[in-house]
Amino acid sequence: MSGKFNKYIKDCIKNVELINNSKNRNYIYNNEKNYLSSLKQQAKDAKLTSKQKKDIDIILWNNRNNDGLFSAVIANHFLKENGKDDVQYFFTGQSSSAMSRLPIKDDILKDKNLLIVDLVFHENIYDKLSQLCKSVIVIDDHEQPKINTKNITIITSNSGHGSCALTWEIFYPKEKIPRVLMMIDTADSKKFAKFLPHANLLTSALNFRYLQNPKFKGKWNDPTVYDELWNVINDSATFWIIIGDYMAEVQENMKNQIANNARMANFQGYKVGVLNFNDPVLTKRIGRQINTNFGDKIDFAVLWGWEYTNNAYRVQLIGHHRITDTINLSKMANDLAKIGGHPRGGGGHGKNIGNFYWPKNKDKDIWTLFQKKYI
């Protein structure tokens, strides 16, 4: 039924033109030419030999966002086009604990050619990989450690274009990047383009349809799933934007209702908006709404929830995302994680987001974070 439903919608919207209503946004890319020029410039040194690309045996990707997923999809399609259909797929979320461990057993990595997309690891992990693997290629958009090992190639835009855009330029350098990938790139990097005004709606739809969909749990080692997503890359962006618009309305309703339950509190010497809420999809959105609701009365939002699987509290710190903000929430999360001592650790990307795990024992509980100053 879902396939027919999608077809009906696509038939209805094939001639629809979407209007850009975000007149006041500060766009990084004013037009398509500007975007493509920037991408070509960032990818000019991101070259791999044909052999390096065709030899890939394993793809490890970040399953927390569309950027990592679609980077894997691009590489998978290239390998299938070149007759390689025995590729293995692994994934993990980017976190402090993920940086210090791999979701792949050593014997699987032995003498293999590994591709890592949209993930950062500590130097000791790269050292281990250099000894296990025949070769390692990393395509990412965050700051990576400096590695001088011969069989490891690290390509990163350093907070420029998203991993999926770099991956496209590396595997399909002679073909223009599809519009869907441009939108995933600009939404993930928060470098919005004037000619792609609805990128957030598209990425929300894809996130709910695939990454957060229980239907796909346990199926990420099935090559046909990546084939389906390759078709999405070449699909109508308008279709996904319209689906995302309906989803956004539902999210907006839920987000506002939930965020209204936040209360002001003291947290490690700062005034925060706090809420007992933990969700894989809405937490960041709700944190940003809490910041909007309280405005300058708070320094940032704190959301927390007990995770039975980890036997600990997960605490998320979400800033206002203003240029003038000086609090480094990633560092705060890392420092508190070390004090808490939970093996899942903590950290974050950039100063505006922090995540960490906090124990419950005779000395510590979630309430001590609000009653006692640790840092």
Contacts in CASP RR format, 6 or more apart in sequence:
PFRMAT RR
TARGET T0000
AUTHOR 0000-0000-0000
METHOD contacts of the structure
MODEL  1
MSGKFNKYIKDCIKNVELINNSKNRNYIYNNEKNYLSSLKQQAKDAKLTS
KQKKDIDIILWNNRNNDGLFSAVIANHFLKENGKDDVQYFFTGQSSSAMS
RLPIKDDILKDKNLLIVDLVFHENIYDKLSQLCKSVIVIDDHEQPKINTK
NITIITSNSGHGSCALTWEIFYPKEKIPRVLMMIDTADSKKFAKFLPHAN
LLTSALNFRYLQNPKFKGKWNDPTVYDELWNVINDSATFWIIIGDYMAEV
QENMKNQIANNARMANFQGYKVGVLNFNDPVLTKRIGRQINTNFGDKIDF
AVLWGWEYTNNAYRVQLIGHHRITDTINLSKMANDLAKIGGHPRGGGGHG
KNIGNFYWPKNKDKDIWTLFQKKYI
6 239 0 8 1.000
9 239 0 8 1.000
9 242 0 8 1.000
9 243 0 8 1.000
10 236 0 8 1.000
10 239 0 8 1.000
13 236 0 8 1.000
13 238 0 8 1.000
13 239 0 8 1.000
13 242 0 8 1.000
14 236 0 8 1.000
16 238 0 8 1.000
16 242 0 8 1.000
18 197 0 8 1.000
18 198 0 8 1.000
18 238 0 8 1.000
18 241 0 8 1.000
20 194 0 8 1.000
20 197 0 8 1.000
20 198 0 8 1.000
21 197 0 8 1.000
22 197 0 8 1.000
25 192 0 8 1.000
25 197 0 8 1.000
26 192 0 8 1.000
27 192 0 8 1.000
27 193 0 8 1.000
27 194 0 8 1.000
28 186 0 8 1.000
28 191 0 8 1.000
28 192 0 8 1.000
28 193 0 8 1.000
29 35 0 8 1.000
29 38 0 8 1.000
29 186 0 8 1.000
29 191 0 8 1.000
29 192 0 8 1.000
29 193 0 8 1.000
29 194 0 8 1.000
29 195 0 8 1.000
29 196 0 8 1.000
30 193 0 8 1.000
30 194 0 8 1.000
30 195 0 8 1.000
31 194 0 8 1.000
31 195 0 8 1.000
32 193 0 8 1.000
32 195 0 8 1.000
35 182 0 8 1.000
35 186 0 8 1.000
35 193 0 8 1.000
35 195 0 8 1.000
35 196 0 8 1.000
36 176 0 8 1.000
36 177 0 8 1.000
38 161 0 8 1.000
39 161 0 8 1.000
39 165 0 8 1.000
39 169 0 8 1.000
39 177 0 8 1.000
39 185 0 8 1.000
40 169 0 8 1.000
42 157 0 8 1.000
42 160 0 8 1.000
42 161 0 8 1.000
42 166 0 8 1.000
43 161 0 8 1.000
43 165 0 8 1.000
43 166 0 8 1.000
43 169 0 8 1.000
43 170 0 8 1.000
43 173 0 8 1.000
46 139 0 8 1.000
46 155 0 8 1.000
46 166 0 8 1.000
46 169 0 8 1.000
46 170 0 8 1.000
47 170 0 8 1.000
48 137 0 8 1.000
48 153 0 8 1.000
48 155 0 8 1.000
48 170 0 8 1.000
52 113 0 8 1.000
52 135 0 8 1.000
52 137 0 8 1.000
52 153 0 8 1.000
53 78 0 8 1.000
53 79 0 8 1.000
53 82 0 8 1.000
53 170 0 8 1.000
53 171 0 8 1.000
54 79 0 8 1.000
54 82 0 8 1.000
54 84 0 8 1.000
55 113 0 8 1.000
55 134 0 8 1.000
55 135 0 8 1.000
56 75 0 8 1.000
56 79 0 8 1.000
56 84 0 8 1.000
56 87 0 8 1.000
56 113 0 8 1.000
56 114 0 8 1.000
56 115 0 8 1.000
56 137 0 8 1.000
57 86 0 8 1.000
57 87 0 8 1.000
57 88 0 8 1.000
57 112 0 8 1.000
57 113 0 8 1.000
57 114 0 8 1.000
58 87 0 8 1.000
58 88 0 8 1.000
58 89 0 8 1.000
58 90 0 8 1.000
58 104 0 8 1.000
58 108 0 8 1.000
58 109 0 8 1.000
58 112 0 8 1.000
58 113 0 8 1.000
58 114 0 8 1.000
58 115 0 8 1.000
59 72 0 8 1.000
59 75 0 8 1.000
59 76 0 8 1.000
59 87 0 8 1.000
59 88 0 8 1.000
59 89 0 8 1.000
59 90 0 8 1.000
59 115 0 8 1.000
59 117 0 8 1.000
60 89 0 8 1.000
60 90 0 8 1.000
60 91 0 8 1.000
60 92 0 8 1.000
60 102 0 8 1.000
60 103 0 8 1.000
60 104 0 8 1.000
60 114 0 8 1.000
60 115 0 8 1.000
60 116 0 8 1.000
60 117 0 8 1.000
60 119 0 8 1.000
61 68 0 8 1.000
61 69 0 8 1.000
61 71 0 8 1.000
61 72 0 8 1.000
61 89 0 8 1.000
61 90 0 8 1.000
61 91 0 8 1.000
61 116 0 8 1.000
61 117 0 8 1.000
61 118 0 8 1.000
61 119 0 8 1.000
62 68 0 8 1.000
62 69 0 8 1.000
62 91 0 8 1.000
62 92 0 8 1.000
62 93 0 8 1.000
62 94 0 8 1.000
62 117 0 8 1.000
62 118 0 8 1.000
62 119 0 8 1.000
62 163 0 8 1.000
63 69 0 8 1.000
63 91 0 8 1.000
63 92 0 8 1.000
63 93 0 8 1.000
63 211 0 8 1.000
63 220 0 8 1.000
64 93 0 8 1.000
64 94 0 8 1.000
64 211 0 8 1.000
65 118 0 8 1.000
65 188 0 8 1.000
65 207 0 8 1.000
65 211 0 8 1.000
66 164 0 8 1.000
66 184 0 8 1.000
66 187 0 8 1.000
66 188 0 8 1.000
66 203 0 8 1.000
66 206 0 8 1.000
66 207 0 8 1.000
66 210 0 8 1.000
66 211 0 8 1.000
67 118 0 8 1.000
67 141 0 8 1.000
67 162 0 8 1.000
67 163 0 8 1.000
67 164 0 8 1.000
67 184 0 8 1.000
67 185 0 8 1.000
67 188 0 8 1.000
68 117 0 8 1.000
68 118 0 8 1.000
68 119 0 8 1.000
68 163 0 8 1.000
68 164 0 8 1.000
69 210 0 8 1.000
69 211 0 8 1.000
69 229 0 8 1.000
70 164 0 8 1.000
70 167 0 8 1.000
70 181 0 8 1.000
70 184 0 8 1.000
70 229 0 8 1.000
70 233 0 8 1.000
71 117 0 8 1.000
71 118 0 8 1.000
71 139 0 8 1.000
71 163 0 8 1.000
71 164 0 8 1.000
71 166 0 8 1.000
71 167 0 8 1.000
72 89 0 8 1.000
72 91 0 8 1.000
72 117 0 8 1.000
72 226 0 8 1.000
73 226 0 8 1.000
73 229 0 8 1.000
73 230 0 8 1.000
73 233 0 8 1.000
74 164 0 8 1.000
74 167 0 8 1.000
74 168 0 8 1.000
74 171 0 8 1.000
74 172 0 8 1.000
74 181 0 8 1.000
74 233 0 8 1.000
75 115 0 8 1.000
75 117 0 8 1.000
75 167 0 8 1.000
75 171 0 8 1.000
76 87 0 8 1.000
76 89 0 8 1.000
76 223 0 8 1.000
76 226 0 8 1.000
76 230 0 8 1.000
77 226 0 8 1.000
77 227 0 8 1.000
77 230 0 8 1.000
78 171 0 8 1.000
78 172 0 8 1.000
79 85 0 8 1.000
79 87 0 8 1.000
80 223 0 8 1.000
80 227 0 8 1.000
85 223 0 8 1.000
87 223 0 8 1.000
88 108 0 8 1.000
88 221 0 8 1.000
89 220 0 8 1.000
89 221 0 8 1.000
89 226 0 8 1.000
90 103 0 8 1.000
90 104 0 8 1.000
91 103 0 8 1.000
91 220 0 8 1.000
92 98 0 8 1.000
92 102 0 8 1.000
92 103 0 8 1.000
92 119 0 8 1.000
93 119 0 8 1.000
94 118 0 8 1.000
94 119 0 8 1.000
94 120 0 8 1.000
94 348 0 8 1.000
94 349 0 8 1.000
95 344 0 8 1.000
95 345 0 8 1.000
95 346 0 8 1.000
95 347 0 8 1.000
95 348 0 8 1.000
95 355 0 8 1.000
96 334 0 8 1.000
96 337 0 8 1.000
96 344 0 8 1.000
96 345 0 8 1.000
96 346 0 8 1.000
96 347 0 8 1.000
96 348 0 8 1.000
96 355 0 8 1.000
96 356 0 8 1.000
97 343 0 8 1.000
97 344 0 8 1.000
97 345 0 8 1.000
97 346 0 8 1.000
98 119 0 8 1.000
98 121 0 8 1.000
99 120 0 8 1.000
99 121 0 8 1.000
99 122 0 8 1.000
99 125 0 8 1.000
100 121 0 8 1.000
100 122 0 8 1.000
100 124 0 8 1.000
100 125 0 8 1.000
101 125 0 8 1.000
102 109 0 8 1.000
102 121 0 8 1.000
102 125 0 8 1.000
102 128 0 8 1.000
102 129 0 8 1.000
106 132 0 8 1.000
109 129 0 8 1.000
109 132 0 8 1.000
109 133 0 8 1.000
110 132 0 8 1.000
110 133 0 8 1.000
111 132 0 8 1.000
111 133 0 8 1.000
111 134 0 8 1.000
112 132 0 8 1.000
112 133 0 8 1.000
112 134 0 8 1.000
113 133 0 8 1.000
113 134 0 8 1.000
113 135 0 8 1.000
113 136 0 8 1.000
113 137 0 8 1.000
114 129 0 8 1.000
114 133 0 8 1.000
114 135 0 8 1.000
114 136 0 8 1.000
114 137 0 8 1.000
115 137 0 8 1.000
115 139 0 8 1.000
116 136 0 8 1.000
116 137 0 8 1.000
116 138 0 8 1.000
116 139 0 8 1.000
116 140 0 8 1.000
117 138 0 8 1.000
117 139 0 8 1.000
117 140 0 8 1.000
117 163 0 8 1.000
117 167 0 8 1.000
118 139 0 8 1.000
118 140 0 8 1.000
118 141 0 8 1.000
118 162 0 8 1.000
118 163 0 8 1.000
118 164 0 8 1.000
119 138 0 8 1.000
119 140 0 8 1.000
120 140 0 8 1.000
120 142 0 8 1.000
120 143 0 8 1.000
120 144 0 8 1.000
120 145 0 8 1.000
121 129 0 8 1.000
122 145 0 8 1.000
123 145 0 8 1.000
123 147 0 8 1.000
126 136 0 8 1.000
126 145 0 8 1.000
126 147 0 8 1.000
126 149 0 8 1.000
126 152 0 8 1.000
127 149 0 8 1.000
129 136 0 8 1.000
129 152 0 8 1.000
130 136 0 8 1.000
130 147 0 8 1.000
130 149 0 8 1.000
130 150 0 8 1.000
130 151 0 8 1.000
130 152 0 8 1.000
133 151 0 8 1.000
134 151 0 8 1.000
135 151 0 8 1.000
135 152 0 8 1.000
135 153 0 8 1.000
136 151 0 8 1.000
136 152 0 8 1.000
136 153 0 8 1.000
137 152 0 8 1.000
137 153 0 8 1.000
137 155 0 8 1.000
138 144 0 8 1.000
138 152 0 8 1.000
138 153 0 8 1.000
138 154 0 8 1.000
138 155 0 8 1.000
138 156 0 8 1.000
139 155 0 8 1.000
139 156 0 8 1.000
139 163 0 8 1.000
139 166 0 8 1.000
139 167 0 8 1.000
139 170 0 8 1.000
140 154 0 8 1.000
140 155 0 8 1.000
140 156 0 8 1.000
140 157 0 8 1.000
140 163 0 8 1.000
140 166 0 8 1.000
141 156 0 8 1.000
141 157 0 8 1.000
141 158 0 8 1.000
141 159 0 8 1.000
141 160 0 8 1.000
141 161 0 8 1.000
141 162 0 8 1.000
141 163 0 8 1.000
141 166 0 8 1.000
141 188 0 8 1.000
141 189 0 8 1.000
142 156 0 8 1.000
142 158 0 8 1.000
142 159 0 8 1.000
142 349 0 8 1.000
143 156 0 8 1.000
143 158 0 8 1.000
143 159 0 8 1.000
144 154 0 8 1.000
144 156 0 8 1.000
147 154 0 8 1.000
155 166 0 8 1.000
155 170 0 8 1.000
156 166 0 8 1.000
157 163 0 8 1.000
157 165 0 8 1.000
157 166 0 8 1.000
159 189 0 8 1.000
160 189 0 8 1.000
160 191 0 8 1.000
161 185 0 8 1.000
161 189 0 8 1.000
161 191 0 8 1.000
162 184 0 8 1.000
162 185 0 8 1.000
162 188 0 8 1.000
162 189 0 8 1.000
163 188 0 8 1.000
164 181 0 8 1.000
164 184 0 8 1.000
164 185 0 8 1.000
164 188 0 8 1.000
165 177 0 8 1.000
165 181 0 8 1.000
165 182 0 8 1.000
165 185 0 8 1.000
168 175 0 8 1.000
168 177 0 8 1.000
168 178 0 8 1.000
168 181 0 8 1.000
169 177 0 8 1.000
177 185 0 8 1.000
178 233 0 8 1.000
178 234 0 8 1.000
179 196 0 8 1.000
179 237 0 8 1.000
180 202 0 8 1.000
180 232 0 8 1.000
180 233 0 8 1.000
180 234 0 8 1.000
180 235 0 8 1.000
180 237 0 8 1.000
180 240 0 8 1.000
181 233 0 8 1.000
182 193 0 8 1.000
182 196 0 8 1.000
182 199 0 8 1.000
183 196 0 8 1.000
183 198 0 8 1.000
183 199 0 8 1.000
183 202 0 8 1.000
183 203 0 8 1.000
183 237 0 8 1.000
184 199 0 8 1.000
184 202 0 8 1.000
184 203 0 8 1.000
184 206 0 8 1.000
186 192 0 8 1.000
186 193 0 8 1.000
186 196 0 8 1.000
186 199 0 8 1.000
187 199 0 8 1.000
187 200 0 8 1.000
187 202 0 8 1.000
187 203 0 8 1.000
188 203 0 8 1.000
192 199 0 8 1.000
193 199 0 8 1.000
198 237 0 8 1.000
198 241 0 8 1.000
198 245 0 8 1.000
200 248 0 8 1.000
201 240 0 8 1.000
201 241 0 8 1.000
201 244 0 8 1.000
201 245 0 8 1.000
201 247 0 8 1.000
201 248 0 8 1.000
202 237 0 8 1.000
202 240 0 8 1.000
202 241 0 8 1.000
202 244 0 8 1.000
204 244 0 8 1.000
204 247 0 8 1.000
204 248 0 8 1.000
204 251 0 8 1.000
205 240 0 8 1.000
205 241 0 8 1.000
205 243 0 8 1.000
205 244 0 8 1.000
205 247 0 8 1.000
206 232 0 8 1.000
206 240 0 8 1.000
207 281 0 8 1.000
208 244 0 8 1.000
208 247 0 8 1.000
208 281 0 8 1.000
209 243 0 8 1.000
210 216 0 8 1.000
210 229 0 8 1.000
212 280 0 8 1.000
212 281 0 8 1.000
216 225 0 8 1.000
219 225 0 8 1.000
232 240 0 8 1.000
251 282 0 8 1.000
251 285 0 8 1.000
254 282 0 8 1.000
255 282 0 8 1.000
255 285 0 8 1.000
255 286 0 8 1.000
255 289 0 8 1.000
256 289 0 8 1.000
258 275 0 8 1.000
258 277 0 8 1.000
258 282 0 8 1.000
258 286 0 8 1.000
259 275 0 8 1.000
259 286 0 8 1.000
259 287 0 8 1.000
259 289 0 8 1.000
259 290 0 8 1.000
259 293 0 8 1.000
260 293 0 8 1.000
261 275 0 8 1.000
261 277 0 8 1.000
262 273 0 8 1.000
262 274 0 8 1.000
262 275 0 8 1.000
262 290 0 8 1.000
262 293 0 8 1.000
262 294 0 8 1.000
262 301 0 8 1.000
263 273 0 8 1.000
263 274 0 8 1.000
263 275 0 8 1.000
264 271 0 8 1.000
264 272 0 8 1.000
264 273 0 8 1.000
264 274 0 8 1.000
264 294 0 8 1.000
264 297 0 8 1.000
264 298 0 8 1.000
265 271 0 8 1.000
265 272 0 8 1.000
265 273 0 8 1.000
265 274 0 8 1.000
265 302 0 8 1.000
265 370 0 8 1.000
266 272 0 8 1.000
266 370 0 8 1.000
267 274 0 8 1.000
267 302 0 8 1.000
267 369 0 8 1.000
267 370 0 8 1.000
268 332 0 8 1.000
268 336 0 8 1.000
268 369 0 8 1.000
268 373 0 8 1.000
268 374 0 8 1.000
268 375 0 8 1.000
269 373 0 8 1.000
270 298 0 8 1.000
270 299 0 8 1.000
270 300 0 8 1.000
270 327 0 8 1.000
271 297 0 8 1.000
271 298 0 8 1.000
271 299 0 8 1.000
272 298 0 8 1.000
272 299 0 8 1.000
272 300 0 8 1.000
272 301 0 8 1.000
272 302 0 8 1.000
273 290 0 8 1.000
273 294 0 8 1.000
273 298 0 8 1.000
273 300 0 8 1.000
273 301 0 8 1.000
273 302 0 8 1.000
274 301 0 8 1.000
274 302 0 8 1.000
274 303 0 8 1.000
274 304 0 8 1.000
274 370 0 8 1.000
275 286 0 8 1.000
275 287 0 8 1.000
275 290 0 8 1.000
275 301 0 8 1.000
275 302 0 8 1.000
275 303 0 8 1.000
275 304 0 8 1.000
276 303 0 8 1.000
276 304 0 8 1.000
276 305 0 8 1.000
277 283 0 8 1.000
277 286 0 8 1.000
277 303 0 8 1.000
277 304 0 8 1.000
277 305 0 8 1.000
278 303 0 8 1.000
278 304 0 8 1.000
278 305 0 8 1.000
278 306 0 8 1.000
278 307 0 8 1.000
278 314 0 8 1.000
278 316 0 8 1.000
279 286 0 8 1.000
283 303 0 8 1.000
283 316 0 8 1.000
283 318 0 8 1.000
284 316 0 8 1.000
284 318 0 8 1.000
284 353 0 8 1.000
286 301 0 8 1.000
286 303 0 8 1.000
287 301 0 8 1.000
287 303 0 8 1.000
287 316 0 8 1.000
287 318 0 8 1.000
287 319 0 8 1.000
288 301 0 8 1.000
288 318 0 8 1.000
288 319 0 8 1.000
288 321 0 8 1.000
290 298 0 8 1.000
290 301 0 8 1.000
290 303 0 8 1.000
290 318 0 8 1.000
291 298 0 8 1.000
291 300 0 8 1.000
291 301 0 8 1.000
291 318 0 8 1.000
291 319 0 8 1.000
291 320 0 8 1.000
295 320 0 8 1.000
299 319 0 8 1.000
299 327 0 8 1.000
300 317 0 8 1.000
300 318 0 8 1.000
300 319 0 8 1.000
300 320 0 8 1.000
300 327 0 8 1.000
300 329 0 8 1.000
301 317 0 8 1.000
301 318 0 8 1.000
301 319 0 8 1.000
302 315 0 8 1.000
302 316 0 8 1.000
302 317 0 8 1.000
302 318 0 8 1.000
303 315 0 8 1.000
303 316 0 8 1.000
303 318 0 8 1.000
304 313 0 8 1.000
304 314 0 8 1.000
304 315 0 8 1.000
304 316 0 8 1.000
304 358 0 8 1.000
304 366 0 8 1.000
305 313 0 8 1.000
305 314 0 8 1.000
305 315 0 8 1.000
305 366 0 8 1.000
306 312 0 8 1.000
306 313 0 8 1.000
306 314 0 8 1.000
306 360 0 8 1.000
306 366 0 8 1.000
307 313 0 8 1.000
307 314 0 8 1.000
307 357 0 8 1.000
310 342 0 8 1.000
310 344 0 8 1.000
310 357 0 8 1.000
311 360 0 8 1.000
312 342 0 8 1.000
312 344 0 8 1.000
312 357 0 8 1.000
312 358 0 8 1.000
312 359 0 8 1.000
312 360 0 8 1.000
313 357 0 8 1.000
313 358 0 8 1.000
313 359 0 8 1.000
313 360 0 8 1.000
313 366 0 8 1.000
314 355 0 8 1.000
314 356 0 8 1.000
314 357 0 8 1.000
314 358 0 8 1.000
315 333 0 8 1.000
315 336 0 8 1.000
315 355 0 8 1.000
315 356 0 8 1.000
315 357 0 8 1.000
315 358 0 8 1.000
315 366 0 8 1.000
315 369 0 8 1.000
316 353 0 8 1.000
316 354 0 8 1.000
316 355 0 8 1.000
317 329 0 8 1.000
317 332 0 8 1.000
317 333 0 8 1.000
317 353 0 8 1.000
317 354 0 8 1.000
317 355 0 8 1.000
318 329 0 8 1.000
318 352 0 8 1.000
318 353 0 8 1.000
318 354 0 8 1.000
319 325 0 8 1.000
319 327 0 8 1.000
319 329 0 8 1.000
319 352 0 8 1.000
319 353 0 8 1.000
320 352 0 8 1.000
321 352 0 8 1.000
325 351 0 8 1.000
325 352 0 8 1.000
327 351 0 8 1.000
328 350 0 8 1.000
328 351 0 8 1.000
329 348 0 8 1.000
329 350 0 8 1.000
329 351 0 8 1.000
329 352 0 8 1.000
329 353 0 8 1.000
329 354 0 8 1.000
330 347 0 8 1.000
330 348 0 8 1.000
330 349 0 8 1.000
330 350 0 8 1.000
330 351 0 8 1.000
330 353 0 8 1.000
330 354 0 8 1.000
331 347 0 8 1.000
331 351 0 8 1.000
332 354 0 8 1.000
332 375 0 8 1.000
333 346 0 8 1.000
333 347 0 8 1.000
333 348 0 8 1.000
333 354 0 8 1.000
333 355 0 8 1.000
333 356 0 8 1.000
334 345 0 8 1.000
334 346 0 8 1.000
334 347 0 8 1.000
334 348 0 8 1.000
334 356 0 8 1.000
335 374 0 8 1.000
335 375 0 8 1.000
336 346 0 8 1.000
336 356 0 8 1.000
336 358 0 8 1.000
336 369 0 8 1.000
336 374 0 8 1.000
336 375 0 8 1.000
337 344 0 8 1.000
337 345 0 8 1.000
337 346 0 8 1.000
337 347 0 8 1.000
337 356 0 8 1.000
337 357 0 8 1.000
337 358 0 8 1.000
338 345 0 8 1.000
339 374 0 8 1.000
339 375 0 8 1.000
340 357 0 8 1.000
340 358 0 8 1.000
340 359 0 8 1.000
340 364 0 8 1.000
341 359 0 8 1.000
342 356 0 8 1.000
342 357 0 8 1.000
342 358 0 8 1.000
342 359 0 8 1.000
344 357 0 8 1.000
345 356 0 8 1.000
345 357 0 8 1.000
346 354 0 8 1.000
346 355 0 8 1.000
346 356 0 8 1.000
346 357 0 8 1.000
347 354 0 8 1.000
347 355 0 8 1.000
347 356 0 8 1.000
348 354 0 8 1.000
348 355 0 8 1.000
358 364 0 8 1.000
358 366 0 8 1.000
358 369 0 8 1.000
360 366 0 8 1.000
END
